[in-house]
């Protein structure tokens, strides 16, 4: 198997594994994956408008708008008019949104610690850096700016 076939095969398995992990854990019971990623994006960018969030997430602005509406109703984000253009809304995480994102982050991290128990730090760093390179390649290919920076 050449390197590109190896990457292709393992990305297919990774997608399946992410679904498996999602279904077999309760990590996302209080905050779904889309909401978690939106809140993590706000953590990196600070308050942002829908267009900025859509670009960062690689999604259509209407999709992000629906996510923001649902998360606003749940008290996880708030939307305020932009000072320079009151027609444009600025989205910011609420204290509850930040708390839930932190809890999901901690649970995801704990889950990884169990899965990689005993793995040396340098090997974990290689895995993380490989994921980063993959995500950067996707971002370049599709002109998006996905997390993390």
C-alpha positions in Angstrom: 0.0 0.0 0.0 1.5 3.4 -0.9 1.3 6.4 1.4 -1.8 7.9 -0.2 -3.6 4.6 -0.1 -2.6 4.2 3.6 -4.0 7.7 4.4 -7.2 7.1 2.4 -7.8 3.8 4.1 -7.2 5.1 7.6 -9.2 8.3 7.1 -12.2 6.0 6.2 -11.7 4.0 9.3 -11.2 7.1 11.4 -14.6 8.5 10.2 -16.2 5.2 11.2 -14.4 5.2 14.6 -15.5 8.8 15.3 -19.1 7.6 14.8 -18.5 4.6 17.0 -17.1 6.7 19.8 -20.0 9.1 19.5 -22.6 6.3 19.8 -20.8 4.3 22.5 -20.1 7.2 24.9 -22.2 9.8 26.6 -19.7 12.6 25.9 -22.1 14.5 23.7 -25.2 14.1 25.8 -25.2 17.6 27.1 -23.7 19.3 24.0 -23.6 17.8 20.5 -20.5 17.7 18.3 -21.6 20.6 16.1 -22.3 22.7 19.2 -19.0 21.7 20.8 -17.0 22.7 17.7 -18.9 26.0 17.4 -18.1 26.8 21.0 -14.4 25.7 20.5 -14.3 28.0 17.5 -15.6 30.9 19.6 -13.0 30.1 22.2 -10.3 30.6 19.6 -11.7 33.5 17.6 -13.6 35.3 20.4 -17.0 36.8 19.5 -17.6 36.5 15.8 -20.3 37.0 13.1 -22.0 34.2 11.3 -19.9 34.6 8.2 -16.6 34.4 10.1 -17.9 31.3 12.0 -19.1 29.7 8.8 -15.6 30.2 7.2 -13.8 28.9 10.2 -16.0 25.8 10.4 -16.2 25.2 6.6 -20.0 25.4 6.6 -22.6 27.4 4.8 -23.7 30.5 6.7 -27.3 29.4 6.8 -26.2 26.1 8.6 -24.2 28.1 11.2 -27.2 30.5 11.5 -29.5 27.6 12.4 -26.9 26.2 14.9 -26.6 29.6 16.5 -30.3 30.0 16.7 -30.7 26.6 18.5 -27.7 27.3 20.8 -29.2 30.8 21.6 -32.5 29.1 22.6 -30.5 26.7 24.8 -28.6 29.6 26.5 -25.2 28.5 25.2 -24.5 31.5 23.0 -25.8 35.0 22.7 -26.2 37.2 19.7 -25.8 41.0 19.9 -25.7 43.6 17.1 -22.3 44.6 15.8 -21.4 48.1 16.8 -20.4 49.2 13.3 -23.3 47.5 11.6 -26.3 46.7 13.7 -27.8 44.5 11.0 -24.9 42.1 11.6 -25.0 39.9 14.7 -22.0 39.0 16.8 -22.1 35.6 18.5 -20.4 35.0 21.8 -20.4 32.0 24.1 -22.3 32.4 27.4 -20.9 31.2 30.7 -23.1 28.1 30.4 -21.8 27.5 26.9 -18.2 27.8 28.0 -18.9 25.5 31.0 -20.5 22.8 28.8 -17.7 23.0 26.2 -15.1 22.7 29.0 -16.9 19.6 30.4 -17.1 18.0 27.0 -13.4 18.9 26.3 -12.4 17.3 29.6 -14.4 14.1 28.9 -13.0 13.8 25.4 -9.5 14.3 26.8 -10.1 11.7 29.6 -11.4 9.3 26.9 -8.2 9.8 24.9 -6.1 9.2 28.0 -7.7 5.8 28.5 -7.4 4.8 24.9 -3.7 5.8 24.7 -2.8 4.7 28.2 0.9 3.9 28.4 1.7 5.5 25.0 4.9 7.6 25.2 4.4 11.4 25.0 6.6 11.6 21.9 4.4 9.1 20.1 1.2 11.0 21.1 2.8 14.2 19.8 3.5 12.5 16.4 -0.2 11.5 16.2 -1.4 15.0 17.1 1.0 16.6 14.6 -0.1 14.1 11.9 -3.7 15.0 12.6 -2.8 18.7 12.4 -1.1 18.3 9.0 -4.1 16.4 7.7 -6.5 19.1 8.9 -4.2 21.9 7.5 -4.3 20.1 4.1 -8.1 19.9 4.2 -8.2 23.6 5.1 -5.9 24.6 2.2 -7.8 22.4 -0.3 -11.2 23.8 0.6 -10.2 27.3 1.6 -11.5 27.0 5.2 -9.8 27.8 8.5 -10.6 25.0 10.8 -9.6 24.6 14.4 -7.2 24.7 16.1 -4.9 27.5 15.1 
